[in-house]
Amino acid sequence: MIQLPPPLNPPVRTLMGPGPSDIHPRVLEAMGKGTVGHLDPYYLRIMDELQSMLRQVFQTRNPMTMAISATGSAGMEAAIVNLVEPGDPVVICVNGVFGGRMADVAERAGGQVTKVEKPWGQVFTPDDLKPALHAARPKLVGIVMAETSTGASQPIPEVSQLVHDAGAMLVVDAVTSLGGMPVEVDGWGIDVIYSGSQKCLSCPPGLAPVSFNQRAVDCVLGRKTKVQSWYLDISMLASYWGQDRVYHHTAPINMTYGLHEALRLILEEGLAACFARHQRNHAALRAGLAALGIQYAAAEGCQLPMLNAVRIPAGIDDAATRRQLLERFGIEIGGGLGPFKGQVWRIGLMGYAARPANVLVLLCALEQLLAEQGYAFAPGSSVAAANAVYAQG
Ligand SMILES: *Cc1c(COP(=O)(O)O)cnc(C)c1O
């Protein structure tokens, strides 16, 4: 007799960390539909629709817009390995974990990488970039729009102008921003952008939407060396996603169903309404945390709506509080990374997770856990403050 493990029975969780975020039930339902072949005419139609919806969400007309079959980090890798040839000068902006990861990827691709650094929680101004652009004369500049490790929101348009004036291409990490705040690929002149299915798109991890403009495509087609990654070479992927439909790899069919439904949900709600919903829930959470004396880690004026990185109050046990949130309330929030480890909680309000039920239950639960640890605050004040924001509509 073979001893089988029991069938899967995952606990019900409310995912309010840095990702994955809550999955919309309609997305899970779509993923359970029957699998077709990856060259089936039905699937080819789904791919076309997916590309068209991705263009709307990215706000671009780029033909080379598709989903890489892997997580957000593969989107990052695809952006970098396609553009960077050994010896190419590259500038990467680093003010958190993900900027650091992009620099690592660029170095592995053989780039001559100059890192421009800012303290965690701050964002880059054009003046921060000028010296490096002047000295390095880079082929491309990489920057993270929503730094999930710090909760900081990087303005893109002014940086884009400067990067293009210096003759470089702009690569933007929109893994956490896409679907939660405006991302205007064409309007802001972004040359290459990548995202992930598991943050504000309300979809499980597994796909990485990317978009390359004509300048970036020309750069890839004009390479002197082959793209170092076979799997992520977009010139070959383009033959699969484009008219030719040349077999490249077997697409994750049911993940594509999920992302297809996730994009339908965003476009059905409307981009502006979707961003406003993220802002409203962020404002309510922020007011509730302020009533408890809890401060944001990112600088004033550049705090992300979908990722609330906040300082853990003195005397409160980081790990125990997060464990209790999970065990007693089924709520997952994130801890800090790197220099923020033990200092910061990362509360996600991403996609389907950005809703009043989540904000209010989290505040109630947090009040209970903080009170148990002897933290002083006015009971009920966080929920009242959040409700005052919701009352404004
Ligand atoms: C989550 C994240 C990534 C990596 O995405 P994975 O899906 O974990 O591979 C990259 N950049 C940012 C800003 C992220 O938040």
The ligand as an ORCA input file, in Angstrom:
! r2SCAN-3c Opt
* xyz 0 1
  C       7.725     41.154     -7.014
  C       8.636     42.052     -7.788
  C       9.548     41.572     -8.737
  C       9.754     40.102     -8.983
  O       8.610     39.450     -9.349
  P       8.451     37.852     -9.079
  O       7.070     37.595     -9.571
  O       8.620     37.682     -7.600
  O       9.497     37.166     -9.845
  C      10.300     42.487     -9.435
  N      10.188     43.809     -9.228
  C       9.346     44.315     -8.303
  C       9.267     45.782     -8.094
  C       8.554     43.445     -7.548
  O       7.723     43.939     -6.617
*
